[in-house]
């Protein structure tokens, strides 16, 4: 049995909240550089260059990459042999609170979604997803999600008879609907299977996969590549100004589903795709 103190979690979550908002993930940096080299249009290249310069400036000055510092989405994998001294959930929320207050990050969360909509003033509560795993490690992924792109995400319960073509058509529709509103080039996660609630979580997790890696099943790997190619042929381009780079990546996560269903979710993210992780 391994003991992890509540304060350790608070400090790590605080750090991850700030670093995720200040520092572009390495895989996203590489993807932006490759996109810049591949683009041949002047406006598209200039737009990508501005995005690269913005990321460098944010890192060097420890300033937010984007003014929308997001609603904090957190994925927790906790080993069965880990004992948290204190409350894990409270520690995570306190880490978010301190991270946003001390990091001068914009607070964007309102307490009631429909009527009052009063800002909580510390960006809590965060949305936390828990998974129990083997071993004695605690893994925490902090992924701030801006709502310019979050609002462009969609879910649809397809009929099984719609098959692969139905999935392709839906993904392309979501991208067309998003257009420039999602601050392209996008990072796209696609969930297929499970249930209405499970498939959206699959899509969000797929969005966090390292750019350049693929689904273990060759059929889904081929579908990932085909969809990304189709999306980049739409011509939406960086910031919606046109070009060959509408998306930097597209990843698919799957789960078994009911014989009567084919749930599909598309999680759209802007080019920053902010996320940082720690293993304790």
N, C-alpha and C positions, 0 to 999 in steps of 0.2 A: 504493500500500500504506500503510495506517494502522497505527501501532504503539500498542497499549494495554498499559500496564504491569500486572503482576500485582497490585501493591499498590493501584492504583486500583480494581480489581475488588473486592478484599478490603474496602476502605473503603465502597464503594457498597453491597455486599451487606449489610454490617453495618448500615448506616443503614436500608436497606429493611426488614430484619428487625424493627428496632425500630419504625419508623414504621408498618409494616403492623399491628403488634400494639397500637399506641397510638391510631392515628387511623383512624376509620371513613372508607371511600372516599366521595367527594362524591356519587356517584350513589346509594349506599345511604342516605346522609343524606336526600337529596331524596325517595327512595321511602318512607322511614319517616315523613317529615312528611306526605306525601300520604296514606299509609295512615291516619295519625292523623286527618286531616281527613275522610276517607271513612267511618271507622268510626262507628257510632251506638250501640254497646253500651258501657256504663260500664266494665265489666271490661276489654274489649278496648282501649279508649282509655287507660285507666290503665296497662295493661301496655306499650303502645307508648310512653307518656310516660316510663315507667321506663327503657325501652331507650334513648330519646333522652337522658335525663339521664345514664345510665351512660356513653354515648359522649362526652358533653361533659366529664364528670368525668375520663375516661381521657385525653382530649386535654389538658386543662388541667394535670393532674398527671403526665403522661407515665407512666401506669400501664397495664397490659394491659386491653383491653376485656373480655377473658374470661380466666378462670384457666387454661383449656386453650389454651396458646399454640401448639399445633399441631405437626404434622410439617411441615417446610418443603419445599414443592413449588416448584420453580423452572423457569421456561420461558426458554430462551435462544435468541435469534435472532442468529446471527453472520454478518456479511457476508463474502463471498468475498475481499474486499480488506482484511480485518482480520488483523493478526498480533498474537498475544498473546505478550508478552515474559514467559515463564514458563509455568505450567500453569493453564489456565482452570478445570479441575475442582477442582484443589487450592485455587485462589484463592477459588472460590465456597464450598467447604466451610469454609475458614478464616474467611471473612466471616460465615457462619452461626454458627460457633463463637464468634467475638468478639461478634457481635450478641446472642446469647442470654446469654453470660456477663456482658458489660458492661451489658446492658439489664435484668438481673435477671429474665429471662423463664424460665418453667418449662421444665425439660428433660424431654421425654417419650419419647425414643427409646431402645429397648432393642436390644442388639447381636444377640441371637439371637431369632427370632420365636416359637420353639416350646419349647425346652428351658431354656436359661439365663435369658433375659430379664433381663439385667443392664443397668441404665441406663448409657448412654454418657457421661452427665454434661455434655454440651455441645450436645445436640440434633442432632448429626451422626450418620450421614450424611444430608444432604438428598437428596431425589429430584430429579434434574435431567433435563429434556427438551431436546434440542438440535435446532435447525433451521438449515440453511444457507440464506442468502438472498443476494440481489445487494447490491452496494454496500460501503461502508466503515463501517457502523455496527454497534454491538453493543447489543442490547436485552435487558434482564434484567427479568423479572417475578418477584417473590417473593410467594408465596401460602401463608402458614401455614394448615394445614388441621386443625381440631380433629376428634377422632374420635367425638364424640357424633353428629355428622351424617355423618361419613365411613362409620361403621358402618351407616348406613341406605341407602347407595348400593347399586345392584344392576345386573347385566347379564344379558341374556337373548338367546339365539339363536332368534329367531322364524323361522317358515316364511314364505317370500314370500307364500303364500296368505293369511296372517293380515292383511297389508296395514295400511292406516291405522288401522282399528279395533283391530287387535292392538297397535299402538303406543300408542294411547290407553289401552287397558285396562291395559297394563303400567305406563305412567307413573302412572296413578291408583292402581294397586295399591301401587307403591313409596311413594307419598305416604301412603296409608292405613296401610301397615306402619310408616312412620316416625312418624306421629302427633306427639305432643309431644316424643318422644325427640330430634328433630333441632333443638330450640330454635327453633320457628317464630316469626315468618314466615321461610320458607325462601327461598333463592335456588337455583334449579334449573337444571342443565345437562343437556341430552339429546343423546346422540350416536346417529346413525343411519347404518349402513353400515360399510364397511371390513371388518375381521376382529375376532376376539375381543379382541385387544390394542388395535387401533386405535380401536375404538368407545369404549372407556373413556377414552382420551385425548381424543377428540372431546368427550365429555361434560364432562370436567374443564375443557377450554378454553372450552366454551360457558358454563360457570358464571361465567367471568371477564369475559364481555362486558358492556359498559356497559349498565346498566339503562335501558330505553326504546328501545334500538336493536333491529333485527330482522334476520332472515335475508334475504338479497338476493332469494331466490326467493319470489314472492308466495304460493305454495302453502304453503311452510313458515312464512312469516310469519303466514298465517291460522291454521295449526295451533298456532303458539306462543300466539297470542291465545286460541284456543279452549281449549287445555289449561290456561292460566293461569286462565281464567274458571271452568272446571270444578273446578279445585283449590280456588279460593276459595269455591266453593259447598259444599265438604265440611263447613264449619263448625268445622274444627279450631281455627283462629284463633291469635292471638298466644299463645305459650307453651302452647298446647293448651287455653286457657280458653274457647274459643269466639269466634266473630267472623267478619268478612268477609275478613280478611287472613291466609290460611294461607301464601301465598307472595308475595314482592315482585316476582319476575320468573321467567320461564322462557325459556330460549334454546336453540335447536337448531343443532347443527353436523352436516354431512353429508359423506359420502365415498362414492365408487363401491364396489360390493361384488360378490360372486360371484352368479351366476345362481341358485344353490341356497340363498342365505342372506339373512337380514334381521336383522343384529345391532342390538340396541338397548341402550344403557346410560343410566342415570339417576344423575347425580352430585348428591347432596343437600348443601346447605350451610346453616348457620344464618344468621341475619339479618346477621351482621357481614361475611360474604363478604370476608375480609381479603385485600388484594393491593395492592402498590405496584410501580411500574416506573421504570426509568431507561433512557435512550438515551445511549450514550457515542460 
